[in-house]
Amino acid sequence: MLPDFRVRQRDYLLEIARAITQELNLDDVLARILQHAAELLAGQAGLVALRGNEGGWNVAAFIGIPEPLISYLDPLLAEVPDFEEAARFEIPEVNRLLQNLAREVSLGLLSGVGLPLIVQNSVLGVIFVFRNYHGRFSREDQLLLQSFADQAAIAVHNAQLYNQSRSQAQRLDGLLNSVADGILILQPNHAIERCNPALARLLGKTPSQIVGREHAQVILWKEVTHGPTLERAEAGGWPLTPTATLYVEGDLLRKDGSTLPVGITYAPLLNPEGQLINIIASVRDVSHFRQAEEMQSTFISVISHELKTPVALIKGYVGTLRREDVRWDSKVVQDSLEVIEEEADHLAELIENLLDASRLEAGALALNASDLALGRLAERIVERFRTQTDKHNIVLDFPPDFPIVLGDEQRLGQVLLNLLSNAAKYSPQGGEIRIIGQVRPEHVVVCVQDQGPGIPPGDMPHIFDRFYRAGETARSTKGAGLGLYLTRAILEAHGGSIWVDTQYKDGARVCFSLPRAQ
């Protein structure tokens, strides 16, 4: 080679060294390396084949080569066998394959020079330059080319590491952004390094109002109900080990002044020397758990009261009737037995409702559906119910040609009885209870209305919830808050729905719909 060409070669070597520090995009690095390699070796075309982390080769960059030839070459490279010593076996195989390709496509006019890309005994790939002349390299030329290949390998390695780091950062961003719980990453001094959108939503703030601030400025406790705060735990020596998680639960103050019940789990991130690098905090909204606990408490309170009342009455009347020092006349005995029967029925109804609620939770509320005349069923329910009240005038208002529905007679009878019982219960002064049937093109609608005080607007969204009892009269009326909950479940199982008619102002009107039988 001519001396001035060697000077140009050294210039190329310096250029590729600058590329290592100036460029980290892998595609751009490969393009620059390939361009300088072709000029360095006076080639007309070239390619860079990279080896995968788990073996396998593919063309990552090329110049001066038709794309159809690359699409032909990729499958050939993919068939290169994997060897533990890739530098000793795989690189010569790739070079041989490319040399054969150069001779075949050029009818022997082209040859090639391959420069292996190796970093720390790890094979990254091969630079292969096609040229139209054969030539030998001097010892100095070989050292220069090896230096070029080493620098190129370092540039490729750095770009790959950068790509991996960027991919990991993108995966971390995607993971944090998709997590429903709030995430905080704290520095050892408790400065907030980053947070995810879920945390910002929980606190009612933007991420820019959180990142960079102190933990104690963002996590403001109104009340701690369980566990020590992070500051108190660290004052006591936390964390002692890398797996020493910390859990604290309480009511957190939000930006708008409201509170949110949360549970926060803190996990330390330590380096091999045991020094604290980060603290990862996971913030979870525990409102649903609080509601579940309150529901459980309500259930125990309501059910214990509802069970104790009829049992106490039955026991009291039986004990009175059994007294041997008193002779009761037949009217007193009949009245007492009537109370005992009513309370036993109430007790049986409560137990059956509890069993239905359990079946519903287990998805085992079975229906025995058949063609059903809903108007006739309503007549039978009303006749049976009239014996239970002398204060109410119960009126049936069904058109004579009311359509047949497909339903479970026992369950739909339970629906009508629940609505009728509620209407009577929540209009204790008496008045008219009207059951109205309406016909629509695809379904039928039945409404039960009373002349009581009506349902307060604040109670309307909740009256079909489990254990919920609406209005002030709930304190003076029997019931566990299961009737309307089961009523809704039965109707939904039939493909129907139930709602409160908010336009009715003379009391309460609850309506339900059922599909017409096809």
C-alpha positions in Angstrom: 0.0 0.0 0.0 1.2 3.5 -0.7 2.4 5.6 2.3 -0.3 8.3 1.7 -2.9 5.6 1.7 -1.6 4.4 5.1 -2.1 8.0 6.4 -5.7 7.9 5.2 -6.1 4.5 6.9 -4.9 6.1 10.2 -7.3 8.9 9.6 -10.1 6.4 9.2 -9.0 4.8 12.5 -9.2 8.1 14.3 -12.6 8.7 12.7 -14.0 5.4 14.0 -12.6 6.2 17.4 -14.5 9.5 17.4 -17.6 7.6 16.4 -17.4 5.5 19.6 -17.8 8.6 21.7 -20.1 10.6 19.4 -22.7 8.1 18.3 -24.7 5.5 20.2 -27.5 4.7 17.8 -26.6 1.2 16.6 -27.9 1.7 13.0 -25.9 4.9 12.6 -22.8 3.3 14.1 -23.0 0.3 11.7 -23.5 2.6 8.7 -20.4 4.7 9.6 -18.3 1.7 10.3 -19.3 0.1 7.0 -18.6 3.2 5.0 -15.1 3.6 6.5 -14.3 -0.1 6.1 -15.2 0.0 2.4 -13.0 3.1 1.9 -10.2 1.6 4.0 -10.1 -1.6 2.0 -10.9 0.0 -1.4 -14.1 -2.0 -1.7 -17.1 -1.6 -3.8 -19.7 -3.0 -1.4 -19.9 -4.5 2.1 -22.0 -5.7 4.9 -22.0 -6.2 8.7 -23.3 -9.5 9.9 -24.1 -9.6 13.7 -24.3 -12.6 15.9 -27.3 -13.0 18.2 -26.9 -13.3 22.0 -28.0 -16.9 21.8 -26.3 -17.7 18.4 -27.5 -17.2 14.9 -26.3 -14.6 12.4 -28.1 -11.9 10.4 -27.2 -9.0 8.1 -27.5 -5.8 10.2 -26.2 -3.2 7.6 -25.1 -3.2 4.0 -24.0 -0.9 1.2 -23.7 -1.5 -2.5 -25.6 -4.8 -2.4 -29.0 -5.3 -4.0 -31.7 -6.0 -1.4 -32.9 -9.3 -3.1 -29.3 -10.6 -2.5 -29.6 -9.8 1.2 -33.0 -11.6 1.5 -31.2 -14.6 -0.1 -28.3 -14.3 2.3 -30.1 -14.0 5.6 -31.5 -17.6 5.5 -28.0 -18.9 4.7 -26.5 -17.0 7.7 -29.2 -18.3 9.9 -28.1 -21.9 9.2 -24.6 -21.3 10.4 -24.1 -23.9 13.3 -23.6 -22.6 16.8 -20.3 -23.3 18.4 -19.1 -22.6 21.9 -15.9 -21.1 20.4 -17.6 -18.8 17.9 -14.4 -16.9 17.0 -12.7 -20.2 16.1 -15.5 -21.9 14.2 -18.4 -19.6 13.4 -16.5 -16.6 12.0 -14.5 -18.7 9.5 -17.7 -20.4 8.4 -19.4 -17.0 7.8 -16.3 -15.8 5.9 -16.3 -18.9 3.8 -20.0 -18.5 3.0 -19.5 -14.8 2.0 -16.4 -15.6 -0.1 -18.3 -18.2 -2.0 -21.2 -15.8 -2.5 -18.8 -13.1 -3.8 -17.3 -15.5 -6.4 -20.7 -16.9 -7.5 -22.5 -13.6 -8.0 -19.5 -12.0 -9.8 -18.4 -15.0 -11.8 -15.1 -14.9 -9.9 -14.4 -11.2 -10.4 -15.0 -10.3 -6.7 -13.2 -11.4 -3.5 -13.8 -10.3 0.0 -12.1 -9.3 3.2 -13.6 -10.2 6.6 -12.8 -8.3 9.8 -14.1 -10.0 13.0 -15.8 -7.9 15.7 -14.7 -9.3 19.0 -14.9 -7.6 22.5 -13.6 -9.3 25.6 -13.6 -12.7 23.9 -17.2 -12.2 22.9 -18.0 -12.4 19.1 -20.3 -9.6 18.0 -20.1 -10.1 14.3 -18.1 -9.6 11.1 -17.4 -6.7 8.7 -17.2 -8.1 5.2 -16.0 -5.9 2.3 -16.3 -7.0 -1.3 -13.6 -5.8 -3.7 -12.5 -6.5 -7.3 -8.8 -7.3 -6.7 -6.7 -9.7 -4.7 -4.0 -8.4 -2.5 -1.8 -9.3 0.4 -1.6 -7.2 3.6 1.7 -6.4 5.2 2.3 -7.0 8.9 1.7 -3.3 9.5 -1.5 -3.3 7.4 -2.8 -6.3 9.3 -2.2 -4.5 12.6 -3.9 -1.4 11.3 -6.9 -3.4 10.2 -7.1 -5.3 13.5 -7.0 -2.0 15.3 -9.8 -0.7 13.1 -11.8 -3.9 13.8 -11.2 -3.6 17.5 -12.3 0.0 17.6 -15.4 -0.9 15.5 -16.2 -3.7 17.8 -16.1 -1.4 20.8 -18.3 1.1 19.0 -20.9 -1.7 18.2 -20.7 -3.1 21.7 -21.3 0.4 23.2 -24.3 1.0 20.9 -25.7 -2.4 21.7 -25.4 -1.7 25.4 -27.1 1.7 24.9 -29.9 0.0 22.9 -30.4 -2.6 25.7 -30.4 0.1 28.3 -32.9 2.2 26.4 -35.1 -0.9 25.8 -35.0 -1.7 29.5 -35.9 1.9 30.4 -38.8 1.7 27.9 -40.0 -1.6 29.4 -39.7 -0.1 32.9 -41.7 3.0 31.8 -44.3 0.7 30.3 -44.5 -1.4 33.4 -44.8 1.6 35.7 -47.3 3.3 33.5 -49.5 0.1 33.3 -49.5 -0.7 37.0 -52.7 0.2 38.7 -51.0 0.8 42.1 -49.1 4.0 42.7 -45.3 3.6 42.5 -42.6 5.9 44.1 -38.9 5.5 43.6 -37.0 7.2 46.4 -33.4 8.1 46.8 -31.7 7.2 50.1 -32.3 10.8 51.3 -36.1 10.3 50.6 -36.0 12.6 47.5 -38.6 11.3 45.0 -36.7 10.2 41.9 -39.8 9.2 39.8 -43.4 8.2 40.1 -46.0 6.6 37.8 -49.3 8.2 36.6 -51.3 6.0 39.0 -49.7 7.6 42.0 -50.3 11.1 40.6 -54.0 10.2 40.1 -54.3 8.8 43.7 -52.9 12.0 45.1 -54.7 14.3 42.7 -51.5 15.9 41.5 -49.3 15.9 38.4 -46.0 14.0 38.2 -44.1 17.3 38.0 -45.6 18.3 41.4 -44.2 15.1 42.9 -40.8 14.3 41.3 -38.0 16.0 43.1 -39.8 16.7 46.3 -39.2 15.1 49.7 -41.2 12.0 50.6 -42.6 13.6 53.7 -43.9 16.6 51.6 -45.9 14.2 49.3 -47.0 11.4 51.6 -49.0 13.3 54.2 -50.8 11.1 56.7 -54.0 12.4 58.4 -54.1 9.2 60.4 -52.0 6.0 60.5 -54.0 2.9 61.4 -51.4 0.2 61.0 -47.6 0.1 61.1 -44.9 2.7 61.5 -44.3 5.5 58.9 -41.1 5.3 56.8 -39.4 8.0 58.9 -40.2 6.2 62.2 -39.1 2.8 60.8 -35.7 4.2 59.6 -35.2 5.8 63.0 -35.5 2.3 64.4 -32.9 0.9 62.0 -34.9 -0.2 58.9 -33.9 -1.8 56.6 -31.7 -4.4 58.2 -31.8 -6.8 55.3 -32.5 -6.5 51.5 -35.9 -8.3 52.0 -37.0 -6.2 55.0 -40.3 -4.8 53.5 -42.3 -2.2 55.5 -46.1 -1.8 55.4 -48.0 1.1 56.7 -51.8 1.8 56.3 -53.9 4.8 57.0 -55.7 7.9 55.6 -53.6 9.9 53.1 -54.3 13.6 52.5 -54.9 14.5 48.9 -54.4 17.8 47.1 -58.0 18.9 47.3 -58.1 18.3 51.1 -60.0 14.9 50.9 -58.5 11.7 52.4 -57.9 8.4 50.8 -57.4 5.1 52.6 -54.1 3.5 51.3 -51.7 0.8 52.2 -48.0 1.5 51.3 -45.4 -1.2 51.0 -41.7 0.0 51.1 -39.0 -2.3 49.7 -35.3 -1.4 50.0 -32.9 -1.8 47.1 -29.3 -2.5 48.4 -26.0 -2.9 46.5 -23.7 -5.9 47.2 -22.0 -3.9 50.0 -25.3 -3.5 51.8 -25.7 0.2 51.0 -29.1 1.6 50.3 -29.5 2.6 46.6 -33.3 3.2 46.4 -36.5 2.7 48.2 -39.4 1.4 46.1 -42.8 2.4 47.5 -46.1 0.7 46.2 -49.2 2.7 47.1 -52.5 0.8 47.0 -56.0 2.3 47.3 -57.6 0.1 50.1 -61.1 1.8 49.9 -62.7 -1.5 48.7 -61.1 -3.4 51.6 -62.4 -0.9 54.0 -65.9 -1.2 52.5 -65.6 -5.0 52.7 -64.8 -4.7 56.4 -67.6 -2.3 57.0 -70.0 -4.6 55.1 -68.9 -7.5 57.2 -69.4 -5.5 60.3 -72.8 -4.4 59.1 -73.7 -8.0 58.2 -72.8 -9.3 61.7 -74.7 -6.4 63.4 -77.8 -6.7 61.2 -78.0 -10.4 61.1 -77.4 -10.9 64.8 -80.2 -8.3 65.6 -82.6 -9.8 63.0 -82.0 -13.4 64.3 -82.2 -12.5 68.0 -85.5 -10.6 67.7 -87.7 -13.4 66.5 -85.9 -16.0 68.6 -86.4 -13.8 71.7 -90.1 -13.4 70.9 -90.7 -17.1 70.2 -88.9 -18.0 73.4 -90.8 -15.4 75.4 -94.3 -16.4 74.2 -93.5 -20.1 74.6 -92.2 -19.5 78.1 -95.3 -17.6 79.0 -97.7 -20.2 77.7 -95.8 -22.9 79.6 -96.3 -21.2 83.0 -98.1 -23.6 85.3 -99.3 -21.0 87.8 -101.6 -19.3 85.2 -104.5 -20.6 83.2 -104.7 -18.8 79.8 -108.0 -18.4 77.9 -108.2 -19.6 74.3 -107.9 -16.1 72.8 -104.6 -15.4 74.6 -103.3 -18.7 73.5 -104.4 -18.1 69.9 -102.9 -14.6 69.8 -99.6 -16.0 71.3 -99.5 -18.8 68.8 -100.1 -16.3 65.9 -97.1 -14.2 67.1 -95.0 -17.4 67.3 -96.0 -18.4 63.8 -95.3 -15.0 62.4 -91.9 -14.8 64.0 -91.1 -18.3 62.9 -92.0 -17.4 59.3 -89.9 -14.2 59.6 -87.0 -16.3 60.9 -87.4 -18.9 58.0 -87.6 -16.1 55.5 -84.4 -14.5 56.8 -82.6 -17.8 56.7 -83.8 -18.5 53.2 -82.6 -15.0 52.1 -79.2 -15.7 53.6 -79.0 -19.0 51.8 -80.0 -17.3 48.5 -77.4 -14.6 49.0 -74.7 -17.3 49.6 -75.9 -19.2 46.4 -75.8 -15.9 44.5 -72.2 -15.3 45.7 -71.3 -18.9 44.6 -73.0 -18.5 41.2 -75.4 -21.2 42.1 -78.8 -19.4 42.0 -80.6 -21.8 39.7 -83.8 -21.0 37.7 -86.6 -23.4 36.7 -88.0 -21.4 33.8 -91.3 -22.1 32.1 -94.1 -20.1 30.4 -95.7 -17.9 33.0 -98.7 -15.6 33.2 -97.3 -12.8 35.4 -100.7 -11.2 35.9 -102.2 -14.5 37.4 -99.1 -14.8 39.6 -99.5 -11.3 40.9 -103.2 -12.0 41.8 -102.2 -15.1 43.9 -99.4 -13.1 45.7 -101.8 -10.2 46.5 -104.5 -12.5 47.8 -101.9 -14.1 50.1 -100.5 -10.8 51.2 -103.9 -9.1 52.0 -104.1 -11.2 55.2 -101.0 -9.5 56.5 -102.2 -5.9 56.5 -105.5 -4.2 57.2 -104.2 -0.6 56.6 -103.5 -0.9 52.9 -105.7 -1.1 49.9 -103.9 -3.3 47.3 -104.9 -2.7 43.7 -104.0 -4.8 40.7 -103.8 -2.9 37.4 -102.9 -5.4 34.6 -104.3 -5.3 31.0 -106.4 -8.4 30.2 -104.1 -9.5 27.3 -100.9 -9.3 29.4 -98.2 -11.3 27.5 -96.7 -14.6 28.7 -93.1 -14.4 30.0 -90.5 -17.1 30.4 -89.5 -17.3 34.0 -89.2 -19.2 37.3 -92.6 -19.0 39.0 -91.2 -19.4 42.6 -88.4 -16.8 42.1 -90.7 -14.2 40.3 -93.2 -14.7 43.1 -90.4 -13.9 45.5 -89.8 -10.7 43.6 -93.4 -9.6 43.7 -93.7 -10.5 47.4 -90.5 -8.6 48.3 -91.7 -5.4 46.5 -95.2 -5.7 48.0 -93.7 -6.2 51.5 -91.4 -3.2 51.1 -94.3 -1.1 49.9 -96.3 -2.0 53.0 -93.4 -1.7 55.4 -92.3 1.7 54.3 -95.8 3.2 54.2 -96.8 2.4 57.8 -99.7 4.9 57.8 -101.5 2.8 55.2 -102.9 4.0 51.9 -103.1 2.4 48.5 -100.5 0.0 47.0 -100.9 -0.3 43.3 -99.3 -3.0 41.1 -99.3 -1.9 37.5 -98.5 -4.0 34.4 -97.4 -2.4 31.2 -96.7 -4.0 27.8 -93.8 -2.9 25.6 -92.8 -4.3 22.1 -90.0 -6.5 23.5 -90.6 -6.7 27.2 -93.1 -6.2 30.0 -92.9 -3.7 32.8 -94.3 -4.1 36.3 -94.4 -1.3 38.8 -95.2 -1.4 42.6 -96.1 2.0 44.0 -97.1 3.1 47.5 -98.2 6.3 49.2 -95.5 6.4 51.9 -92.7 9.1 52.4 -90.8 7.8 49.3 -87.1 7.0 48.9 -84.7 9.8 49.7 -82.6 10.8 46.6 -79.3 9.9 48.4 -80.5 6.4 49.0 -81.7 5.6 45.5 -78.3 4.5 44.1 -77.8 2.1 47.0 -81.2 0.4 47.8 -80.3 -2.6 45.7 -77.0 -3.1 47.5 -76.5 -5.9 49.9 -77.5 -5.1 53.5 -78.5 -1.5 52.6 -81.6 -0.2 54.2 -83.1 3.1 53.1 -84.7 6.0 54.9 -85.2 6.9 58.5 -87.9 4.2 58.9 -85.2 1.6 58.5 -84.5 1.9 62.2 -88.1 1.0 63.1 -88.7 -1.8 60.5 -87.6 -5.3 60.3 -85.2 -6.5 57.6 -81.6 -7.4 56.8 -81.3 -5.4 53.6 -81.2 -8.5 51.5 -84.7 -8.4 49.8 -84.0 -5.9 47.0 -80.5 -7.2 46.5 -81.9 -10.7 45.9 -84.8 -9.2 43.8 -82.3 -7.5 41.5 -80.2 -10.7 41.2 -83.3 -12.8 40.3 -84.5 -10.3 37.6 -81.0 -10.0 36.1 -80.8 -13.8 35.9 -84.0 -13.7 33.9 -82.5 -11.1 31.5 -84.5 -8.2 33.1 -83.7 -5.2 35.2 -85.0 -3.1 38.1 -85.0 0.6 38.9 -86.7 3.3 41.0 -89.0 5.7 39.1 -87.7 9.1 40.1 -90.7 10.9 38.4 -93.2 9.5 40.9 -93.6 12.0 43.8 -96.6 10.6 45.8 -94.6 7.9 47.5 -92.2 5.2 46.2 -92.5 3.4 42.8 -90.1 0.5 42.0 -90.3 -1.0 38.5 -88.9 -4.0 36.8 -88.8 -5.4 33.3 -88.7 -8.9 31.8 -88.3 -10.0 28.2 -91.5 -11.2 26.5 -91.6 -14.9 25.6 -90.8 -15.5 22.0 
